[in-house]
Amino acid sequence: MANKKEVTARNVPVGADTRQPPNVNNNSISNYPPKNNSKVLETVSMAELYDTVYPGKPPLIDGLLYTGTYLFAGAPKLGKSFLMAQIAYHISRGILLWNYPVRKATVLYLALEDDYRRLQERLYRMFGTDGADNLFFSVSAGNLGNGLDEQLQEFMKQHTDTRLIIIDTLQKVREVGGDNYSYANDYEIITKLKQFADSYGICILLVHHTRKQGSDDKFDMISGTTGLLGAADGAFLLQKEKRTGNAATLEISGRDQQDQKLYLVRNTETLVWELERADTELWKEPPEPLLEKIAGLFSLGGKTWEGTPTESLLIMLPGLMHLQQEKVWSSEKLE
């Protein structure tokens, strides 16, 4: 346990008043949104769009969590912070979360409603003595536009392999005087965080609360205006049927994944959330016929193929011509 305390102590400066020099703020949250003062509207044609190769953005957790900015909402004292710790731990270790593949990365968790003693007890109960050197915590941080910008930027500079930042809770980092809960204000807050996340290719997960009033659309129960969800890339909604029970549902809606509903049960000993079942199976990208054809040509006989690019083209050409002919036949039948 002594080692854990030493690691924690060395990383407290995330929430300290350590400011960047004025000339180091290229990716600062306060710089967003970018302004286009040109009188000429920047456009791209459909042909140019198709011809441009954009870098891929692999998910942090396949089918569950992607790059961008997400809300994680639920009633107070429901177990949100335990699930946040679980997500953070699994990504930092690169181990399966339930039945979802995870990509290993550095994680920053701003546990702004906790202290280090409570965090230590919680993590030890959940995961035992198996720590993670690339999972960092801070229990204090600045506000948006007043310290947080520089703190996150400095952390990203020191830990370039960071893929996830958890802010628990959103209310703790709202701008000073940001109690004006208008649609425009809520939308601007999420937009600033989203553009910061997009500029680094990371995920920012914002813990937030729900309101007591029910709604036909459960995501309308997220506290604040619809500007929060409107600007975010998606949202997670954790709910219990009985507050004293251990069962809960986690509903997920986002731009980069299909809507899902997971049924969770909380382990009474470790307080870890366990997956009982899911309404929706994990989405898989449909196979690409051309790639499958090429793979089949090179794996004939179950042996490894070696040769020059010209030789490989000679092998593929008949198969590709046959595939193209199949497409022609299919289009003729449709006509």
C-alpha positions in Angstrom: 0.0 0.0 0.0 3.0 2.3 0.6 3.9 2.1 -3.0 0.4 3.2 -4.0 0.6 6.3 -1.8 4.0 7.3 -3.3 2.6 7.1 -6.8 -0.4 9.1 -5.9 1.6 11.8 -4.2 3.8 12.3 -7.2 0.9 13.0 -9.5 -1.1 15.5 -7.4 0.1 18.5 -9.5 -2.7 17.9 -12.0 -4.9 19.8 -9.7 -2.3 22.2 -8.4 -2.0 25.8 -9.5 0.8 25.1 -12.1 0.3 27.5 -15.0 1.7 27.2 -18.5 3.7 30.0 -20.0 1.6 32.4 -22.1 3.0 31.1 -25.4 2.2 27.4 -24.8 -1.5 27.1 -25.4 -1.9 25.7 -28.9 -4.4 23.1 -27.7 -5.9 25.0 -24.8 -9.6 24.5 -24.3 -10.0 28.3 -24.1 -8.8 28.6 -27.7 -12.0 26.9 -28.9 -14.2 27.2 -30.9 -11.9 28.2 -33.7 -13.0 31.2 -35.6 -13.1 31.6 -39.4 -12.8 35.3 -40.1 -12.4 34.8 -43.9 -15.2 36.1 -46.1 -14.8 33.0 -48.3 -16.5 29.9 -47.0 -14.2 26.9 -46.9 -15.7 24.0 -48.7 -14.7 20.5 -50.0 -16.3 18.7 -52.9 -17.7 15.2 -52.7 -14.9 14.0 -55.0 -12.3 15.5 -52.7 -14.0 14.1 -49.7 -13.9 10.6 -51.2 -10.2 11.0 -52.3 -9.0 12.1 -48.9 -7.6 9.5 -46.5 -8.5 10.3 -42.9 -6.7 8.7 -40.0 -8.8 6.0 -38.2 -9.9 6.5 -34.7 -10.0 3.0 -33.0 -12.3 2.8 -30.0 -11.0 2.6 -26.5 -13.5 -0.2 -25.8 -14.9 -1.9 -28.9 -18.6 -1.2 -29.3 -18.8 0.7 -26.1 -16.5 3.8 -25.8 -15.0 5.9 -28.6 -12.9 9.1 -29.0 -14.9 12.3 -28.4 -16.8 13.7 -25.5 -19.5 11.6 -23.6 -21.8 12.3 -20.7 -22.2 9.6 -18.1 -25.3 10.4 -16.1 -27.1 8.9 -13.2 -28.8 9.7 -9.9 -26.5 10.7 -7.0 -24.9 7.9 -4.9 -25.8 5.3 -7.5 -22.4 3.8 -8.1 -21.3 6.0 -11.1 -17.8 6.6 -9.6 -17.3 2.9 -9.1 -18.1 2.2 -12.7 -15.8 5.1 -13.7 -13.0 3.5 -11.7 -13.7 0.2 -13.4 -13.6 1.7 -16.9 -10.4 3.6 -16.1 -8.7 0.5 -14.6 -9.6 -1.8 -17.5 -8.3 0.7 -20.1 -5.1 1.3 -18.2 -4.5 -2.4 -18.0 -5.8 -3.3 -21.4 -8.0 -6.1 -20.1 -11.5 -7.1 -21.2 -14.4 -5.1 -19.7 -17.2 -7.7 -19.5 -17.1 -9.1 -23.1 -15.8 -5.9 -24.7 -12.2 -5.8 -26.1 -10.2 -3.0 -24.6 -7.2 -1.0 -26.0 -4.5 -0.3 -23.4 -3.8 3.4 -22.8 -2.9 6.0 -20.1 -5.9 7.3 -18.2 -6.4 10.5 -16.1 -9.3 10.4 -13.6 -10.3 13.7 -12.0 -12.2 12.4 -8.9 -13.2 15.8 -7.8 -15.8 14.6 -5.2 -13.4 12.3 -3.4 -10.1 12.4 -1.5 -7.1 10.1 -1.9 -7.9 8.0 1.2 -11.4 7.1 -0.1 -10.0 6.4 -3.6 -7.4 4.1 -2.1 -10.0 2.1 -0.1 -12.3 1.9 -3.1 -9.6 0.7 -5.6 -8.2 -1.8 -3.1 -11.7 -3.3 -2.5 -12.4 -3.4 -6.3 -9.1 -4.6 -7.7 -7.0 -5.8 -4.8 -3.2 -5.2 -5.0 -2.9 -5.2 -8.8 -2.1 -1.6 -9.5 -1.6 0.3 -12.7 1.3 2.7 -13.3 -0.5 4.5 -16.2 -3.7 5.3 -14.3 -3.5 8.8 -12.7 -5.8 10.5 -10.2 -6.3 14.0 -9.0 -8.9 15.2 -6.4 -8.5 18.9 -7.3 -8.5 20.8 -10.5 -9.2 24.3 -11.9 -12.3 25.4 -13.7 -12.8 25.7 -17.4 -11.2 29.0 -18.4 -9.6 29.3 -15.0 -6.7 26.7 -14.7 -8.2 23.5 -16.0 -7.2 24.3 -19.6 -3.5 24.6 -18.8 -3.5 21.6 -16.4 -5.0 19.2 -19.0 -2.7 20.5 -21.7 0.4 20.0 -19.5 -0.7 16.5 -18.6 -1.2 15.6 -22.2 2.3 17.0 -22.9 3.8 14.7 -20.2 1.7 11.7 -21.0 1.3 11.6 -24.8 -0.2 8.1 -24.7 -3.3 9.3 -22.8 -6.5 8.2 -24.4 -9.1 8.8 -21.7 -9.8 11.7 -19.3 -12.6 11.2 -16.8 -14.0 14.4 -15.1 -16.1 13.5 -12.1 -18.2 15.7 -12.0 -18.9 18.2 -14.8 -20.4 20.6 -12.3 -17.0 20.8 -10.5 -15.3 22.3 -13.5 -17.9 24.6 -14.9 -16.7 28.1 -15.6 -16.8 30.5 -12.7 -20.2 32.2 -13.0 -21.4 29.3 -15.2 -24.6 28.8 -13.3 -26.5 30.2 -16.3 -28.1 26.9 -17.5 -29.2 28.1 -20.9 -29.0 25.9 -24.0 -26.3 28.1 -25.4 -24.2 27.9 -22.3 -24.5 24.1 -22.0 -23.8 23.6 -25.6 -20.7 25.9 -25.5 -19.2 24.0 -22.5 -19.5 20.6 -24.2 -18.2 22.0 -27.5 -15.1 23.4 -25.9 -14.3 20.0 -24.2 -15.2 18.1 -27.4 -12.9 20.1 -29.6 -10.1 19.7 -27.0 -10.7 15.9 -27.0 -10.8 15.8 -30.8 -7.6 17.8 -31.2 -5.7 15.1 -29.2 -7.7 12.2 -30.5 -8.9 11.2 -26.9 -12.1 10.5 -25.1 -13.4 12.8 -22.3 -16.0 11.2 -20.1 -18.0 13.7 -18.1 -19.9 12.4 -15.0 -23.2 14.2 -14.5 -26.4 13.9 -12.6 -30.0 13.2 -13.7 -33.1 15.1 -12.5 -36.0 13.5 -10.6 -38.6 14.1 -13.3 -39.3 11.2 -15.6 -39.5 11.4 -19.3 -40.5 9.2 -22.3 -37.0 9.6 -23.6 -34.8 8.6 -20.7 -31.9 10.7 -21.9 -34.1 13.8 -21.4 -33.6 13.1 -17.7 -30.0 14.4 -17.9 -29.8 17.5 -15.7 -29.5 20.7 -17.6 -30.7 21.7 -21.0 -30.6 19.5 -24.2 -27.6 21.5 -25.2 -25.4 19.1 -23.2 -26.4 16.0 -25.1 -26.8 17.9 -28.3 -23.1 18.9 -28.4 -21.8 15.6 -26.9 -20.8 12.6 -29.0 -23.0 10.4 -26.9 -24.3 9.5 -23.4 -24.4 6.7 -20.9 -27.4 6.6 -18.5 -27.1 4.4 -15.4 -30.4 3.7 -13.6 -31.6 1.4 -10.8 -35.1 0.0 -10.5 -34.7 -0.1 -6.7 -32.2 2.2 -5.1 -31.5 -0.4 -2.4 -31.0 -3.2 -5.0 -27.9 -4.3 -6.8 -29.3 -4.5 -10.3 -29.1 -1.6 -12.8 -29.4 -0.8 -16.5 -26.8 1.1 -18.5 -28.3 2.6 -21.7 -25.9 3.9 -24.3 -26.6 6.2 -27.2 -23.9 7.8 -29.4 -22.8 8.9 -32.9 -20.3 6.1 -33.4 -22.2 3.1 -32.1 -25.6 1.6 -32.1 -27.9 2.2 -29.1 -27.5 -0.5 -26.4 -29.0 -1.4 -23.1 -26.8 -3.4 -20.7 -28.2 -5.1 -17.6 -25.7 -4.9 -14.7 -25.4 -6.4 -11.3 -23.2 -5.0 -8.6 -20.9 -7.5 -6.7 -21.7 -7.1 -3.0 -18.1 -7.9 -2.0 -16.0 -6.0 -4.5 -18.7 -3.5 -5.5 -17.6 -4.1 -9.1 -20.3 -3.9 -11.8 -20.8 -7.2 -13.6 -22.6 -7.7 -16.9 -25.7 -9.9 -16.7 -26.9 -9.6 -20.3 -27.2 -7.1 -23.2 -30.2 -6.3 -25.3 -28.0 -5.6 -28.3 -25.1 -7.8 -29.5 -21.8 -6.2 -30.2 -21.9 -4.7 -33.7 -19.3 -6.0 -36.1 -18.2 -4.4 -39.4 -19.5 -6.4 -42.4 -16.9 -8.3 -44.3 -15.4 -6.7 -47.4 -15.7 -9.1 -50.4 -12.5 -7.8 -52.1 -10.4 -8.3 -49.0 -11.9 -11.8 -48.3 -11.1 -12.7 -51.9 -7.5 -11.6 -51.7 -7.0 -13.4 -48.3 -8.5 -16.6 -49.9 -6.1 -16.4 -52.8 -3.0 -16.0 -50.6 -4.0 -18.7 -48.1 -4.7 -21.6 -50.5 -3.4 -24.8 -49.1 -2.9 -23.2 -45.7 0.7 -22.2 -46.4 2.4 -18.9 -46.2 2.9 -17.2 -49.6 6.0 -15.3 -50.5 6.8 -13.4 -53.7 7.3 -10.1 -55.4 4.5 -7.5 -55.9 4.3 -8.4 -59.6 3.9 -12.1 -58.8 1.2 -11.2 -56.3 -0.7 -9.1 -58.9 -0.6 -12.0 -61.4 -2.1 -14.3 -58.7 -4.8 -11.8 -57.7 -5.8 -10.6 -61.2 -8.0 -13.6 -62.2 -9.9 -13.6 -58.9 -10.4 -9.8 -59.0 -11.8 -10.0 -62.5 -14.2 -12.8 -61.4 -15.3 -10.6 -58.5 -15.9 -7.7 -60.8 -17.9 -9.9 -63.1 -20.1 -11.0 -60.2 -20.9 -7.4 -59.4 -21.9 -6.7 -63.0 -24.2 -9.8 -63.0 -25.8 -8.6 -59.8 -26.4 -5.1 -61.1 -28.0 -6.5 -64.3 -30.4 -8.7 -62.3 -31.5 -5.7 -60.2 -32.3 -3.8 -63.4 
